[in-house]
Amino acid sequence: MCNGIIYELYFKNEVAIAGKQILKHLDNLKPLNDDMSDERKLSIIQSEFERFYNPNHPVRFAIETLDSIEEVRIVKEAFK
């Protein structure tokens, strides 16, 4: 997801035109804080992962199809 967010920051217009935004879907993340047990934190992280990994979630769709954006393909090819 991190690479997808970086691509969105650098190629905001291209990502928006392609309908592959990630950031707009991250505004309702469950918070973590230092008062929580490690088990509780892990539980939240796991549930958020499962939510985003759902095949119907727009974040998963965006990440899996970012290569359809020419600028993303060019950058990925440069790092192979």
VEXDOKOL-6019 format. One record per residue (C-alpha): x, y, z; residue in one letter. Coordinates in pm, whole numbers, plus 50000, padded with zeros to 5 digits. Example, Ala and Ser with C-alpha at 12.3 -4.5 7.8 and 13.67 -1.06 7.14 Angstrom:
BEGIN
512304955050780A
513674989450714S
This chain:
BEGIN
500005000050000M
502875023450077C
504085024049717N
500555030849601G
500315060749834I
503645074049706I
502465070849347Y
499275089149440E
501265117349601L
503545121649298Y
500975114949025F
497825128549189K
496035138348869N
496885106448682E
495765084648973V
492535104449014A
491725102848643I
492265065148649A
490045061948959G
492795044949159K
492895067349469Q
493955051549797I
494255080550040L
490585089850029K
489715055050160H
492005057250463L
490135083550665D
488295058650886N
491205037451008L
490815023251356K
493265041851583P
496075025951780L
497455040952101N
500115033352359D
497535024252622D
496424993752425M
497884959552482S
500014944752206D
497304918852150E
494674946052099R
496944964751858K
497584932851664L
493854925751651S
493154960251507I
495954957351252I
494694923151146Q
491104935051108S
492174965450903E
494344943350682F
491424919950621E
489144949350542R
491554963750284F
492434929450142Y
488814921950061N
488594917749680P
485734942849669N
487534970349862H
488625000149649P
492095001049807V
492854965549695R
491484973049350F
493625004349322A
496814987049436I
496304957149207E
495614978748902T
498045007848946L
500084993948657D
497375006248423S
498735041448481I
501585048048239E
503655068748485E
503485040848744V
504565015048486R
507535036648386I
508725040248746V
508265003248820K
510194993548506E
513035016948605A
513484998148933F
513564962848786K
